[in-house]
């Protein structure tokens, strides 16, 4: 009898270990999504994960290939003030930061004024403003060390989020999406943040979530060592006491197809799941859905909850139809979630 008990115990332990190794979830997943309502998008995600993590399924995906990509702004971080965090920070840097604004180059100030007019007066941003901002941002933080920029981002993120009570910019995560992170990790998936925002800005914002820096892909500017000068890196040997400094040279704005190019260069695998919220994420989604080896799925959030966020419901519903026609699952922030930022956060009017 004792030997039989030991044998059964070993079998159970082995089974649990095998499940953990393959990322198979516990039988009851209801507790994983306490902030979600029953909805088609959540059902689609759970059905997908259940299928591809089942070793007996024809769609089984090994743990090593369970790659997920997440956009950041508007996908799991609020688009506040009412625009991107990196736009807000550039506006402050160029127009309000007493340590920099007086010496800010004219093109940096111009980009910041465009943002201010957009936010405060409702004026349209210039065409291709993403690139205008990218060049201005590269120049605005030139000369900062990587550590100094990280501290600058975190200091700005500690400011109260305009238009809300009970939340800073650095706390403006969509709580239901954080449950998706946990759920996917529990099931053996590895997720990457793939954002149009500056890579080092993204790293500073998501650090509190425990997301490793090497799982963050974003806009990049060229770095140099503090004593390198104009010497090419291939001809220069970094000293022990040197810092890494940001330059004003933009390498890449990580939007649309550039996201796909960065994914294959840095991850080296085609994702099987992709999450986003805008047309800038469609290329990333389509790349995921073209995965030649595994079943894949893509999800788009729509900001359709004007009661709890600064959202344009009519525009969001129009986009939702567009995303469904493209073959993406649509997540409604109003209908699918019980909360956005948590029960202690309240939407209020913007103050300028």
N, C-alpha and C positions, 0 to 999 in steps of 0.2 A: 504493500500500500504506500509506504514511504517513497519508494522508487517511482511509483506512478504519479504521486503528487509532485515530486521534483521534475519529472518529465513534463507534466502539464504546465508547471510554473515556467520552465525553460521555454516551452512553446509560446506561451503568452508573451514573455519578455521579448522573444525573437520577433513575434508578430508586431509588437508595438515598435520595436527598433526599426523593423522594415518599413512600417508606415511612416515613421519620422524621417527615415532616410529618403523616401520617395515623396515626402511632403504631403502625405495623405492626411486629411483633416479628421478631427474627432467626429463621431457619428452625428452629434447634435451641433449644428452651426448657428442656431437661433440666437445665442448670446453674442455672436460675432457682430451683429448688426442691430444694436439697441437704438440707434438714432435714425433708422430707415423705416419707412412704411413699406407694406407689401406693394411691389410695383414690378412692372415688366423688366425694367433695366436690372434690378437686383436679381430677379429670377434668372435672367439670361446669364448674369455673371456667375451665380451659384451653379447653374446647370453646366456651364462651360467648365468651371474649375472641377466639379465633380467628375465630369467626363474625362478630362485630360490628365487627371491625377489617379485614375483607376487603372492599375496595371493590366486589367482584363479588357480594357477598352481598346478598340481599333485606333482611337485618337490619343492614346497615352503619350505624354511628353516627358522625357527624362528631366530630372531636376535641373541639370546643367543647361537645358535649353528653355527653361521657363522664364523667359525674359519679358519684362514689362516696361513700357516707357510712359512717363507722366509729364505733360506740360505742367508749368507751375502757376503763373498768374491766371486767375479765373478758373483753374482746374482744382487746385487745393489750397490756394492762397487768394484772399479777396482782392478784387480789382477796386481799390479804394481811392477816394478823394475827388473825383470818381475815375481815376485812371491808374495805370501801373505804378507799383512801388518805385521802380527805377526812374520813372518820369517825375514822380513827386520829389524824389531825392535830388534829381538834377535841378529842378526848379528852386528848391531850397538852397542848394550849393551855389548856384549862379546868382541868385537874387537876394538871398537872405542871410547867408552864412557870412558873418563879419570877418572871418579869417580868410575868405577867398573872394567874395562877391565883387569887391572894389577892383580887383585885378583880373577878373574873369575876362577872357577874350570876347570880342563882340559876337562871334558866331556861336559861342556857348551861351551868352546872354540872350541872343536871338531865339535859340531853340527853347530856352527856359521861358521866355516871354510867350512863345507859341503855346507852350503847355499851360501857362497861367491864363491866357485868353481862352483856351479851350475849356479849362476847368471852371473858371469864374464867370465867363461871359457867354459860354456856349458856342464860341466860334469854331469853325472847322479847322482841323489840323492841316497843314500843307500836304500835298501829295508826296508819297514816299517818305513820310516823316520818320518812319522807323530808322531809315539810314541817316537822316539828318541828326536824329537823336544819338544814334550810335557813334557817329564821328564827334559830336559835341561831348558826349559822356567820356569818350576816350581821352579827350583833351582836358576835361574838367578835373579828372583825378590823376593826371600825369604827375609823376614825381612821388606819389605815395608809395610806401612799401606795401607789400601784400598784407602784412600785419596791421599797418595803419588803415588801409582801406577796410579790412575786416572790422576793425574797431569803429570806423566811421559809419558803416552800414548798421552795425548793432546799436550805436548811439541814436541814429535816426529812427531805427525800428522801435526803440523804447518810447517814442513819442506817442501820445494818444491818437488813435485813428480818427481822422476827421469824419464826422457824420455818424459816429457811434459813441455810446457810453459804455464803459466797462471793458475796453479792449485797446491795446496798443497795436501798432502796425505789425510788430513782431509776434503778436498772438493771433493774427487774423487768418487762422487756418480753418478750412471747412471741416468741422468735426466729423461728419459722416464719411468724408474721404479718408480721414486718418484711420477709420475702421477698415476701409478697403486695404490700406497699407498692411495693417496687422493681419487681416484675413489672408492676403496673398502670401505674405512671409510665412505664415503658419502652414500654408500649403506648398511650400517649397519654391516659391517664385522669388526672383531677384528683380527689384524695380530700380529704374534710373529716372532722375529728373532731367528732362530735356527741354530747356527753356530758351526763349528769345532774349531773356534778360542776361546781364553780365554773369559769367560763371562764378566769380568770386563773391558777387552780391548774393547769388542763389545759395552758395555754400554757407554764408553767414546767416541767412534766414532759416535754412532747414537744419542747421546744427542742433537746435533744441529738440528736433524730432529724432535725433540719433542717426540721421542719414549720413553715411560716410562721404567724405569729399570726392572720392574717386567714382561715386555714383551720381555725380552732378555734371551735366553738359550744358554749356550756355555760350553766349556771346563772348568772344575773346579779344583782348588787346595783347600786344607783344610786351614781354617782360625783359628786363635787363638787370644785370647786377649793379650795385650802387657805385662801383669803381670801374665798370667796363667802358664807359664812354661810348665812342663810336666804333670800337673794336668789334669785329664779328665774333659771335660766340664760339665758332669753330676754332678761332685763333686765341681765345682768351680762357684762362684758368681761374675759376672762382676762388677767392680767398676764404679763409675760415670765418672772418669777421664781417663779411659783406651781407647786405640785404638784397632781396629781390624787389625791383622797383617797376611800377607801372609806367609804360610809355604812352604817347598819344597815337600810336599806330594801331589801327583796327585790323584784326586778322580776319574775323568772320562775324556777321550778324546771323545768329542761329534761328532762322525762320524758314518755313516752307521746305523746299527741297534741301536747303542747307542742313535742316535737322536730320534728314535721311543720311546725308553724306557724313555728318558727324557721328551718327549712330553706328554706321558700318566701320568707320575708322576707329572709334573708341571702344565699342562693344564687340564688334566683329561677328555679330549674329543678328538675324532678322527677329524682331520681337514677335511674340505670340499674342500679346495684349497691348493696347494703346489707349490712353486717356487724354482728352483735350477739351477745348471749349470754343475754338475759333477756326476760321479758315486757314490760319497759320499752322494749324495742326493736321490739316487734311493730308498733306504729303506723307507725314509720319504715319497716319492711320492707313493710308493706301499701301504704304510699304509693308506694314504689319499684315494687312489682309492679303498681300501677295505672297506671304510666306510659302515657299515651295514644299516644305517638309511637314508642317504641322497645321492643325486646325487653329484658327486665330479669330480674334474679335476686337472691335474698336468701340469706344464709348465717348460720347460728347455731352458735356454739361451745358444746360441753358439757364441763364440767369433770369428766371421768370417769377421771382418773388419780391415784388415791390414793397411788401409790408415789412419784411425783415432785412432787406438789402436795398441798395440804390440800383434798382434794376428797371429795364424797359421791357415790360412783359410782351407787348405787341411784337417788338423786334425779336425777342427770344423765341416766341412761338413760330415766327416765320423761319428763323434759323433751324428750329427743331424739325420742321417739315423737310427742309433742305438736307439736314443730316440723315434723317431716316431714308430719304431717297438715295443717299450716297451709300447706304448699307451700314450705317453706324447705329448703335443703340443709344437712345437719348435719355439722359438723366435730368429730370425736372427738379430744380432746387426747391420749388414750392410744393409740388405734389409728392415727391419721393422721399423727402427728408422731414424729420420731426423738428430739427433745428439746423441752423447754419453755423453760427459761431458759439453756440451754447446758450443756456437759459439766462445767464447774467449779462448778456450783451443786448443792447437796445439801439435800434436805428433812430437817429435824430437828424435835424437839418444840418447841412454843411455850414461851417463858419469860416469866414475869410478875413 
